[in-house]
Structures are given as C-alpha cells and as structure tokens.
Amino acid sequence: MRIRQALAVGLVTLAPALTGCLTHIRTVPKTRPAEVVMSTTLDQLLSEVDTRFNAIQTLNASVEIVASEGGARQGQIKEYPTFSGFILLRKPEDLNVLLRLPVLGSLALDMVSDGKTWKLWIPRQQKAMIGTGDTPDSSQHGLESLRPKVIFDSLLVRGLGPDQVVDLTQDSRIIPDPKDKKQLVEEPDYEITILEPPQGNTAHTLRVIHIGRATLLPYQQDIYDQNGHVVTQAFYSNYQTFGDIQFPMRIEIRRPQDQYGLTITITKLTLNQKLEDDQFQLKFPEGVPVKTMN
C-alpha cells in the first residue's frame, strides 16, 4: 500500500514537468462573436425569400466571369482568364449569357435558354450545340457539362414550392473579421431545408438555404439531386441595394460532381427592365454543323 501511495505521489509530482516538455503551443486566429445577431421566425424568413425572388422579373447584368476546372479528383485546378460580358434573365426561365475573349474582345460564347431547350455557340471552335436536358451525359466533364439552368438557379434563390416541406435549424459559420485580418468572426445562421413532398415516410432534400443572422440575407444555397448528392453550391456576397431590392454582386458557383466552378462578379446591374424576345434568340451561321446534346 505504501509503495502504491509513493508511486501515485511521484506521478502527480512529475506530471507538470512531463506535460511541460511534451506540449506545444501554436498561435491561431482569435475568434470573436458577431456584433450584430438578429432573430426572426421561419415564417418571416420564408416571406423574405419569396419577396426577394418575386421582386425580380428581369435582370440585365454586366459581368466578369472566372471559370475553373478540376479539384481533388484530378489533384489540380485549372483556372481560365477572366471573361467579360453580360447575363440577361427574364422569368419564367429565359436566360442569355454572352462572354467576350480577354484582350481581343471578340465573342467567346453565346448561350441562350428558354428553360426547355438551350443553344450554345462558340465561334473560335466553330462549335454549335443544342440540347433539351438539364443533366449532361456521363461522357461530359468540367465546363463541357455546363448547362444554363445551373446559372439561372444560382442567380435567384427560390422560396418554398407547392406541397414542399420545410425545416429550420440553426448553426454558425466562421468568417474573416472585416475590422481585423488577424481575427475571425463566428456568425450564427439559420438553415432552411426544403424537401420534396413526402412519399410515405420519406422525403429527400431539394435545397438548403443558409442565411446569416447579421443581415438575414442568404450567403449560400445548396442544391441536391434525386440521389441526395449536392450538385450545385452557390455562395453570395457583396450585397448592394437597388431600390427596395438587395442583390449580391458576387456569386460563386461550385459543381462538385462535375468538377468545375464559376465566379461571377457583377459590375453593373439593372433590374426589371423590359427585355425583348430577340434578346433570348440565337441563330447559328449557315453551314455550321449542329450537335445535339442531352
């Protein structure tokens, strides 16, 4: 018994010395709580999402777009030069994306869609394509798999659809401190999960809208496929006010399954301007072979 007591006393005595030799302290950025944290109800959050979505009928944006391909699967990311151009959007589902080549300023691509069919023209490659599907086939990867619906769905955050189910949870995110680059800020958020109408005891997730509680504005939207995979992640920042509408001037789109990304920086934005039908039409040059895609 005395030997055990002596051993215990010895270990207690040695502990500070041993831990002092074995531990290592490293500096990490300090994290402080957000200065402004607003609270609201699920009904109010849904109402504000609907209000922002319904307030925009057309969108005319001058943009700069940086595209990238690759990721962890390839072990590298390939980033393309910045393209300038514009994006036109008209509800219910009309979209036109026109981009120009860096330096040269000539047409890089023109893509239009009415929500049911889409057309794509790439002059330098003399490539003309048409399609009806939103999902590319398995042979297409990277930017080849880009479809207009990805851009349309990322530009606007829709609210709750008919018969859809909604759930609200709360979490937080860590973001850089705008006042001190050496610090981080922990901002609480609301996460609105929108599910399909239940089939028996099951319902799969359609979208998750992440709303920061410092502004009560969406900062991220996750869109899921029928198999429960995240197919699109859109990140929103640099909100500006246009009349009564707050709109993000930077939208980052990630497609983890297709291994590509787009960063859209809006340099000029006009909302609810009348747009004509011919602004969403695309005619291919005569004699160019047209490839039909999914």
C-alpha angles and dihedrals in degrees: 000000000000090000091052092048091049091049092050092050090048093052092049090050093049096045097085092048094047095046091045090058096043104042124085127198120209129182120247129177113276116244120215129185119258114269093221121044118169126196130208142150131268091247091054093047091052091047092053092048090051092046093053092046095046093045091067118070099156135015129198111185132175104211148182114213129195115192127196136185132199135033141176094332092059095034092232143061122223114206121198127213119271115276121202125207141103143280122215120194129182125175138273092035113313116135136172123184117185121178132183129211118258115260094354094062093206122135113287099177142341119203127178134177139176093196093262103054133018138197131202128192123187107181100192090056094036085231120156121178138175129187146167104201130085094209119067120223121259093261092066121085138169117001091348086075095054113126128186092240090066090061094041094051092046096050095058129038110220124210131224115319128215114295091358119139124229134202130186125210133166130227137140141242133214115230135170115275107247090207099048124025090201092062137064131215126222108213120188115226144189119235116203112198115197116199133189119256105287120261104206107307096343137076126169126221117258102178143350119210115200113205123189115226094216090070106005088232126127114260097173140019125193119199120198134201127224091273094057096256121139103242100170133027118185122190121198128201145147096049116198130187123244108183102306094339125096113205132177114244093198122053122177116196122197125187104190096180095047093040100230139106140198128203111199118195113188113213097176130016134189119182129201095006114152110261122196128228093245090061088070097046127097126192119193120221114264116267096022112130112240120215119209115221136182 
